[in-house]
Amino acid sequence: MRSLVASLPVCVLILLSGTPASASDCPYNPDALGVSRVLEIDTSDGPRFGTLQYKQTLDLNPKEVVLTFDDGPHLSNTKRVLAALSKECVKATFFTVGTMVQYNAAALQAIADGGHTIGAHSWSHPRNLGRMTSARATTQIERGFRAIDAAVDIQIAPFLRYPGLNDSNSLNAYAAKRGYAVFSTDVSSDDWRGISPRMIVRRTMARLNRKQGGIILFHDTKSATATAIPALLRALKKGGYKIVHIVPERSYASVKSANAGSEPGEEAAIAAL
């Protein structure tokens, strides 16, 4: 696999070096929203981000936002989301599901080809990992990461979002041991509630204006979300918000290749799959 940094577009590498982006980074749309900067995340201690659940969020300046999408990839809706992001030269983070990857590998590769960050959202999206046995829950996490990592030709990020945002102390301890950054959110779009595209934009912007920035949670499996994203990006631009693209300092490493050994039951359960 190509390394994560090697796979990033030239414009992103420029941002990482500290040089401001210019209009030439999006030559077909000089007025594009674009990416303001790239933020590297040290995942080694299993940090947790998102004030909906946790005490801290990402180190963002006022009016900076991080776009995240859960539950995909979806055969058609993910591609519609990607098209909208591409038009504005915006990068996002996609928390993908292992079983969805099996059926929509081309959509996952399209995410990678677009220079977006790919994290994991479990193997099959059970309702609540925190209520499962430790062995079953950690298997869900690791099997998801492995399926996603194997399906694309870039190294994915050790970024984890729990299904339904349902965590537990033991799950967070496991994530810290494995060096996974856990992501909740600061702003929910409520797109999972079946609301209209217009309402998705209105609720997101109202909550974002109260927070003045942060992580935003969407679902790229939803048709309404795919329809809403172009208008949402226009609203962000009009409101003076800037996009931050998050990437890890280190790429995901499987259990077998990780230096920090797992508990005896963990690797055995995963190997038995």
C-alpha positions as CSV (number, residue, x, y, z in Angstrom):
1,M,0.0,0.0,0.0
2,R,1.0,3.6,-0.6
3,S,1.8,5.5,2.6
4,L,-0.9,8.0,3.8
5,V,1.3,11.1,3.2
6,A,2.5,9.9,-0.2
7,S,-1.1,9.5,-1.3
8,L,-2.1,13.0,-0.4
9,P,-2.6,15.5,-3.2
10,V,0.0,18.2,-3.8
11,C,-2.2,20.9,-2.4
12,V,-2.6,19.0,0.8
13,L,1.1,18.5,1.1
14,I,1.6,22.2,0.6
15,L,-0.8,22.9,3.5
16,L,1.0,20.5,5.7
17,S,4.2,22.3,5.1
18,G,2.6,25.5,6.4
19,T,2.3,27.4,3.2
20,P,-1.1,29.0,2.6
21,A,-3.3,27.6,-0.1
22,S,-4.0,29.6,-3.2
23,A,-6.8,29.7,-5.8
24,S,-4.6,27.6,-8.0
25,D,-5.2,24.7,-5.7
26,C,-8.7,24.5,-7.2
27,P,-8.1,25.8,-10.7
28,Y,-11.6,24.9,-12.0
29,N,-13.3,26.9,-9.2
30,P,-11.2,29.8,-8.0
31,D,-14.0,30.8,-5.5
32,A,-14.0,27.3,-4.0
33,L,-14.4,26.9,-0.2
34,G,-11.3,24.7,-0.3
35,V,-9.2,23.4,2.7
36,S,-7.8,26.1,5.0
37,R,-5.3,23.8,6.7
38,V,-4.5,20.2,7.5
39,L,-4.3,19.1,11.1
40,E,-2.2,16.1,12.1
41,I,-3.6,14.1,15.0
42,D,-1.3,12.2,17.3
43,T,-3.3,9.0,18.1
44,S,-0.7,7.2,20.2
45,D,-2.6,7.7,23.5
46,G,-6.1,7.1,22.1
47,P,-7.4,10.7,22.4
48,R,-11.1,11.3,22.3
49,F,-12.7,14.3,20.5
50,G,-16.1,15.9,20.3
51,T,-17.9,17.9,23.0
52,L,-21.2,16.0,22.5
53,Q,-19.6,13.3,24.8
54,Y,-16.1,14.3,25.8
55,K,-14.3,17.1,27.5
56,Q,-12.2,18.1,24.6
57,T,-12.4,18.5,20.9
58,L,-9.9,19.1,18.1
59,D,-7.5,22.0,18.3
60,L,-9.6,24.2,16.1
61,N,-9.7,28.0,15.7
62,P,-13.0,29.9,15.8
63,K,-14.9,29.3,12.5
64,E,-13.0,26.2,11.7
65,V,-14.9,23.0,10.9
66,V,-14.2,19.3,10.2
67,L,-16.6,17.5,8.0
68,T,-17.2,13.8,8.9
69,F,-19.4,11.2,7.3
70,D,-20.6,7.9,8.8
71,D,-22.1,4.5,7.7
72,G,-20.9,4.3,4.1
73,P,-19.7,3.8,1.6
74,H,-23.0,3.8,-0.3
75,L,-23.0,3.0,-4.0
76,S,-24.7,6.2,-5.2
77,N,-25.1,8.6,-2.3
78,T,-21.4,8.5,-1.3
79,K,-20.5,9.4,-4.9
80,R,-22.9,12.3,-4.8
81,V,-21.3,13.6,-1.6
82,L,-17.9,13.2,-3.2
83,A,-18.9,15.2,-6.2
84,A,-20.1,18.0,-4.1
85,L,-16.9,18.1,-2.0
86,S,-14.8,17.9,-5.1
87,K,-16.5,20.9,-6.7
88,E,-15.5,23.0,-3.7
89,C,-12.1,21.3,-3.3
90,V,-13.1,20.3,0.2
91,K,-11.7,17.3,2.1
92,A,-13.6,15.3,4.7
93,T,-13.2,12.2,6.9
94,F,-15.3,9.1,6.2
95,F,-15.9,6.6,9.0
96,T,-16.8,3.5,7.0
97,V,-18.4,0.2,7.9
98,G,-16.8,-3.1,7.0
99,T,-19.9,-4.8,5.5
100,M,-20.6,-1.7,3.4
101,V,-17.1,-1.9,2.1
102,Q,-17.7,-5.4,0.9
103,Y,-20.5,-4.4,-1.4
104,N,-19.3,-0.9,-2.3
105,A,-15.5,-1.2,-2.7
106,A,-15.5,1.1,-5.7
107,A,-17.1,3.9,-3.7
108,L,-14.5,3.4,-1.0
109,Q,-11.7,3.7,-3.5
110,A,-13.3,6.9,-4.8
111,I,-13.1,8.3,-1.3
112,A,-9.4,7.4,-1.2
113,D,-8.8,8.8,-4.7
114,G,-10.4,12.0,-3.7
115,G,-7.7,12.5,-1.0
116,H,-10.1,12.2,1.9
117,T,-9.3,10.5,5.2
118,I,-10.7,7.1,5.9
119,G,-11.4,5.8,9.4
120,A,-13.5,2.9,10.8
121,H,-17.1,2.7,12.1
122,S,-17.0,-1.1,13.0
123,W,-17.6,-4.2,11.0
124,S,-21.4,-4.4,10.9
125,H,-22.6,-1.4,12.8
126,P,-24.2,-3.1,15.9
127,R,-26.5,-0.8,17.8
128,N,-24.3,-0.6,21.0
129,L,-20.7,-2.0,21.2
130,G,-20.7,-0.9,24.8
131,R,-23.2,-3.6,25.7
132,M,-21.4,-6.4,23.9
133,T,-18.8,-8.7,25.5
134,S,-15.3,-7.3,25.3
135,A,-14.2,-10.0,22.8
136,R,-17.2,-9.4,20.5
137,A,-16.8,-5.6,20.6
138,T,-13.1,-5.6,19.9
139,T,-13.6,-8.1,17.1
140,Q,-16.2,-5.7,15.6
141,I,-13.6,-2.9,15.8
142,E,-10.6,-4.8,14.4
143,R,-12.5,-6.7,11.7
144,G,-13.9,-3.4,10.5
145,F,-10.4,-1.8,10.3
146,R,-9.0,-4.8,8.6
147,A,-11.7,-5.0,5.9
148,I,-11.5,-1.3,5.2
149,D,-7.7,-1.3,5.1
150,A,-7.6,-4.3,2.7
151,A,-10.1,-2.7,0.3
152,V,-8.1,0.4,-0.7
153,D,-4.6,1.1,-2.0
154,I,-3.8,3.7,0.7
155,Q,-3.1,3.2,4.4
156,I,-6.2,4.3,6.4
157,A,-6.2,6.4,9.5
158,P,-6.4,4.9,13.1
159,F,-9.5,7.0,13.6
160,L,-12.5,5.3,15.2
161,R,-16.1,6.3,15.6
162,Y,-18.4,4.0,17.6
163,P,-21.7,3.1,16.0
164,G,-24.4,5.3,17.5
165,L,-21.6,7.0,19.4
166,N,-22.1,4.4,22.1
167,D,-18.9,3.9,24.0
168,S,-17.8,2.4,27.4
169,N,-14.8,2.8,29.6
170,S,-13.5,-0.6,28.5
171,L,-13.8,0.3,24.8
172,N,-12.1,3.6,25.3
173,A,-9.3,1.8,27.2
174,Y,-8.9,-0.6,24.3
175,A,-8.9,2.2,21.7
176,A,-6.1,3.9,23.7
177,K,-4.1,0.7,23.9
178,R,-4.4,0.3,20.1
179,G,-3.6,3.9,19.4
180,Y,-7.0,4.8,17.9
181,A,-8.3,8.3,18.1
182,V,-12.0,8.1,19.1
183,F,-14.3,10.7,17.4
184,S,-17.6,11.8,18.7
185,T,-18.9,15.2,17.3
186,D,-19.5,18.8,18.3
187,V,-22.4,19.4,15.9
188,S,-24.9,16.8,14.7
189,S,-26.7,17.4,11.4
190,D,-29.6,15.2,12.5
191,D,-29.7,13.7,9.0
192,W,-30.3,10.3,10.5
193,R,-33.7,11.4,11.7
194,G,-35.1,11.4,8.1
195,I,-35.4,15.2,7.8
196,S,-35.3,17.1,4.5
197,P,-32.2,18.4,2.8
198,R,-33.2,22.0,3.7
199,M,-33.7,21.1,7.3
200,I,-30.3,19.4,7.4
201,V,-28.7,22.6,6.3
202,R,-30.7,24.8,8.7
203,R,-30.1,22.6,11.8
204,T,-26.4,22.2,11.0
205,M,-25.8,25.9,10.5
206,A,-27.9,26.9,13.6
207,R,-25.9,24.6,15.8
208,L,-22.6,25.5,14.2
209,N,-23.3,29.2,14.7
210,R,-23.8,28.6,18.4
211,K,-20.6,26.6,18.6
212,Q,-18.6,28.8,16.2
213,G,-16.9,25.7,14.8
214,G,-16.1,22.1,15.4
215,I,-16.6,18.5,14.1
216,I,-19.8,18.0,12.1
217,L,-21.4,14.6,11.8
218,F,-23.3,13.5,8.6
219,H,-24.2,10.2,7.0
220,D,-23.2,9.6,3.4
221,T,-25.7,6.8,3.1
222,K,-28.6,9.3,3.2
223,S,-30.0,10.6,0.0
224,A,-31.1,13.8,1.7
225,T,-27.6,14.4,3.0
226,A,-26.1,14.0,-0.5
227,T,-28.7,16.5,-1.7
228,A,-27.9,18.9,1.2
229,I,-24.1,19.0,0.9
230,P,-23.8,21.6,-1.9
231,A,-26.1,24.0,-0.1
232,L,-24.3,23.3,3.2
233,L,-21.0,24.1,1.6
234,R,-22.4,27.4,0.2
235,A,-23.7,28.3,3.7
236,L,-20.3,27.6,5.3
237,K,-18.6,29.8,2.7
238,K,-21.2,32.6,3.2
239,G,-20.8,32.3,7.0
240,G,-17.0,32.7,6.8
241,Y,-16.3,29.1,8.0
242,K,-13.0,27.4,7.0
243,I,-12.5,23.7,6.4
244,V,-9.8,21.7,8.3
245,H,-8.7,18.3,6.9
246,I,-7.6,15.9,9.7
247,V,-4.9,13.3,9.1
248,P,-3.1,11.0,11.4
249,E,0.6,11.3,12.3
250,R,0.8,7.5,11.9
251,S,-1.3,5.2,9.8
252,Y,-3.4,2.3,11.0
253,A,-1.5,-0.9,12.0
254,S,-3.2,-4.3,12.2
255,V,-3.2,-6.2,15.5
256,K,-0.5,-8.6,14.2
257,S,1.8,-5.8,13.1
258,A,1.2,-3.5,16.1
259,N,4.1,-3.3,18.5
260,A,1.8,-2.8,21.5
261,G,0.7,-6.4,22.1
262,S,-2.9,-7.3,22.6
263,E,-4.5,-9.3,25.4
264,P,-4.4,-13.0,24.7
265,G,-8.1,-13.2,23.9
266,E,-8.2,-10.3,21.5
267,E,-5.8,-11.5,18.8
268,A,-7.2,-15.1,19.1
269,A,-10.7,-13.9,18.5
270,I,-9.7,-11.9,15.5
271,A,-7.6,-14.6,14.0
272,A,-10.5,-17.0,14.3
273,L,-12.7,-14.9,11.9
